[in-house]
Amino acid sequence: MGTSVVLVTGSEEHVVAEEVWHALPGAVLVRHDLRRLSDGVVRRWVDGLLTELHLEHGCVSCTMRHDLLPLLRSLDGPVVVHLDPALEPEAVCLALTDEPIRVTAVVTVVDRATWLSDATGGELLADRGLGAAPGDDRTVAQLVVGQAEFADALVLTGPEDERVTAVLDRLNPTAARQELAHLDVPALLAAIPADSRRGEVDDTFGPVLHGEPPREPAHGVHLVHFTARRAFHPARLERVLVALCRGAVRIRGRVRLASRHDTALWLEAAGRSLRIGEAGPWPAAVDDRPRTTATGWDPRTGDRAQELVVVSHRSSPEVVASALREALLTDEECALAAELRFADPFPGSREQLT
């Protein structure tokens, strides 16, 4: 079966990592400190024993490839990995995809006193001394939202906050939850649903909406699940996303641009930061035979379709949905699609006939 791993991340994660370690018989606790990664130095503890590693190339992927993965392969029994703040749990699990290593849980600690302001801001990780290496332009929002969204279990600390609860209900409705003050690790791990992701990284062309999050607004927080067959106008979409990011905790999903007929884009926004890039060809561009897909099948467009989930703490659902609809091609633009060329502002952009 290979090594079983529990990943622990988030605020006050050191306390929870040790609690998980003590609760699992025979477990090994692994922790990395990447603060000197830019100098090629990684400090690693295994059950408290420190080793200082010197890497030829100081980067996060090298740390995982040359140290974390070989270490996990060599260990027997359960392993608790206390993730350095520079490591995102989804990226680590992606690196483990083809390894004989089984992720049994991702546990994220959320401090309600600071989480929502972090999740909606624009501060860089580097500004807090958490950047993985020079040029790391990730934001605090990207980190904390990704940690909470990818978790199988959430450990909550800080004063109760109804807005944070409302956001987490919509961001990750299936995660088991406990208060740090009353942490019972065996009960928490046992409460993780059988269909929880447990380190499984999403299929780009699979369902974007996970679980059954509340659809009704609560405490000023709401969720919009936006779908459409029609392509987005690239320039209008860029303007809409800039505006929506000011009031959204999370925007996530597949995008169909008029400038890239056969290529899907994957979009993730957290707080004021936005990441968007090519996700590969639409399956219909490779094989146009009708089949069942996450967004259904259309005789004309195949599986090419927009599917976005927006969790917002400011704008109303009507405003979000209306803004996204206005970014779609108009009837006139659709009629002239074969003749129009669209300037494309997104990464890897190019003008292309639709």
N, C-alpha and C positions, 0 to 999 in steps of 0.2 A: 504493500500500500504506500510505501514511502513515508517521509517525515510529515507529521501533522504540525501545523503552525497556527498560532493565534497572533495577529498583528494588533498592536495597541498604539493609538495615536491621539493627538488633540491636546488640550490644556490639562495640566496636572497629570499627564499620562504616566509619569514615573511612579506615582502612587498606585495607580490602577494596574500598571504592568507588574509591579511586585505582588499585588494582591492576586492577580491571575496566576502568576508564577507559583505562589504558595498554595493555591487552590488545586493545582494540577500535579498529582503525584509523579515524581520522576522528571518533571519538566526542567528544561534548560532556559535560562534567561539571556537573551542576546541584545546588546545595545550598541549603537554606533553614535559617534560624535563627529559631525562633518564640518565643524566650524573652521578647520584648517585645510579643507579640501582643496582650495585654490592653490595651496602650497604642495599638494600631492600627499598630504598627511591625513590619515583617518585613524581615530582612536576607537577601539572596539573592546567591549567587555563581554565575556562569557562567564556567567555565574559569578560576576564580580572580579574576574581576573582580567587585567588590562593588557592589551597588546596594541602597540603603535605600528600602524602599517604605512609603508611608503609606496605610493603608486606612481608609475611613470606618467600617467595622464590623470590629473585631478578632476574627475567629473563623477556625477551621480551614477551614470550607467556603468562606468568602469568599477565603481565601488560594488555595485550589485553583481556584475559579471565576474570580477576577480576575487571578491571576498565573500559577500553574503550568500550567493548561490552555492559555491563550493562548500561553505561552512554548513549550510542547511543540509546539503547532501550527506555530509559526514556525521551528522548527529542522529542519535537514536531517541525514540520516544518523543513526546510533545515538546515543542519549542515555542517560547513566548518571545516575540520580536518587538522590542520597544523602539518604535521608529523615530529616527531623528526628525526634527521639524521640517527639514529640507526635503524629506521623502514623502510623496503622496501615496496613500495605500493602493489606489487603483494602478499606478505606474509599477509599483512593486509586484502586484498580483499579475499584471501583464507579463512581467519578466519571468514569472513562475509558470506560465501557461504550459510550456513543454517540459517541465521538470517533474521528477517523481516526488513532488511535494504537494501536500493537500492543505489548503487553507480551511480551517474549521470555523474561524470567526475573525471578523474585523471589528474591533472595539474602539469607539471614538469617545473621548471625553469632551463634553461641551460645557463651557463656563457661560452661563446665561447672563452674567454681568457684562460681558464684553462681546459675546458672539455676534449679536445682530449688528452692532456698529462695525465690527470687523468684516462681516459678510456683505455689507452694503457700501464699504469704503473703497478707496483707490490706493491705499498705502502699499508700497512695494515690500516684499519680504526682505530685500536688501536693506531697506531703511530701518529694520528692526534687528539687523545683524543675522538674519536667517537665510540669506541667499546661499544657494548651493555652490556657486562659483561666480567669478566675474562675468557680467553679462546676463545673469539670471534676472529676468524681468517679470517673473511671476508676482502676483499680488497676494496679500494676506487673504483677501476675499476668495480667490481661487482655491487657496489651500483649505480654509476652514469650511467652505461650502462643499468642496470635494470630499473632505474627511467625513462630514456628517451624512452626505448623500450616499456614500459607498459603504457605510457601516452596516453590520448585522446587528449590532447592539450599541446603544448610546448610554453613557454614564453622565448624569446631569449634576452640575454643581452650581453654586451661586443662588441668589434669590429667585423665587419663582417669577416668571415673566410670561404672561399670556400670549404676547406677540411672538416670542421665541417658540413657544409651544405650537402656535398656529403655523409658523413657518416649517418647523420640523415635521408636523403632521402632513404637510403637503410635499415636502422635500423627500421624506423617507417614512412613509406610513407603516411599513412592516417591521421596522427595527424594534427589537426588545429594548426596554428602558428601565433604568434604576437610578435612584439618587445615590450620589457618592457617599453621603453620610450614612446610608443604610445598605452599603454594597454587600451583596451576597453573590459571589462569583459563580458558584455552581448553579444557583437559581437563575442568574442572568443568562448564562450560556444555554441552560435547558429551555429558556423561554424563546430562544431564537427560532423563528418558524422553519418548518422543514423545507419550504421552498425559497428560503433566503439565498442570496447570491453566493455567499461564502467564498469570496474572491473571484467569482466568475465575472469577467469583463463583458460588457454589453456587445452584442452583435450590432454593428452599425446600421443594418437594415432590419433589425428586430423592433419590437414594440418600444416606444420611447417612454410611455407612461407605465410606471411600476406600481403594483398593488392597487388599492382602492382609496386614493387620497380624497379628503373632503372636497366637494365641488362648491359648497356654499362659503362665502366670505366669513371670516371671523377675525375680530380685533384689527380690522383694516388690512388683513392678509387674504389673498385669494389666488386661485390657480386657474389658468386658461390653457386648455388643450386645443391648439389651433391646427387644423388640417385644410389643405386645398390642393386641387389638381393643377391649377394654373401656376405658371412660373412667376417668380419675383422679378421685378425690375431691379437690377443691381444697385443703381445709384439711390433709388427710393428706399430700398431695403437698408442700405447703409445709414441713411438719415434716420429711419425709424428705429434701428437698433441703438444708435447713439442716444436717442431720446428715451427709449425704454430702459436702457441700462441705468438711468438715473433713479428709477423707481423700482427696479427688480432685484430680487435676491438671486434668482437663477433663471436663465433662458437656455434651453437645451434641445437639440434635435436635428433633424435632417432638413436640408434646404435644396430647393430646385431653382436655379438661376436661369434666366432667359439667355444668358451669355455662355452657358455650359450645358448644352442639351443632354449630353450623355453622361455627365459626371455629377455625382452627388457631393454636396458639401456637408460637413458636420460642424455644428455651431455650439459653443459653450460660452455663456457669459455668467460672471459672478460679480456682484457689485458693479463697479464701473469698468471692469476689465472684460474684454471680448477676445475669444479665440475662434477662428473659423478657418477651415482648410479643406482640401479635397479628401474625400473618403473613398474614392475609387468609382468605377463605372456603376451606374444603376444596373441591377440585374437584368432589366428589360433591354438594356443596350447590348448585353452579351448574348441573351437568349430571349427572344420575344414570344415564346410560347406561353399562353395564359397559365397562371398558377396562383395559389393562395399566398398572399404577402401580408405584412403588417398593416399596410395602408390599402389593401385590396388591389384589384386589377381593373384597369380601364382599357377598352379596346384600342384607344388612340394613343394614350400616354404610357400604357403598361403600369409599372409600379412607381413611375416618377411622380412624386407628390411631396408637398410640404407636410411636415409633422413637427411641431414645436410645443414644448411645455414651458409656460412662463409662471413663475411664482413671484408675485409682486407684493410689496408692502406699502405702495403709494397709489399708483394709478388704479382706476376701476377696471373690472373685467371688460366692460363695454369699450373703454378707451383703448385697452391693449388689443382687443380683437379688431376694432375698427382701424387702428394704425397699421396692423399687419395686412388687413384686406386692402388698404390703400396702396400698399407697396407692391401688390400683384399687378400683372399686366392688365391694362384696360382692354375692352372689347376691340377698340380700334388698333391697339398695339398687337393683339393676337392676330387680327386679320392681316396685318402687314408684317408678321413675324419673319417670313421668308426674305423680306427685303431690308429689314432693320439690322443695324449693328449696335451693340450695347457696350458702352465703356464699363469696364468691370473693375471696381476699386479693391477687390478682395485679394488675399495672398495667392500668388501663382496666376494672377489675373491675365486675361487676354481677351481680345475681341473675337467673337465667333458667331457665325450665322446660326440662327435657331432652326 
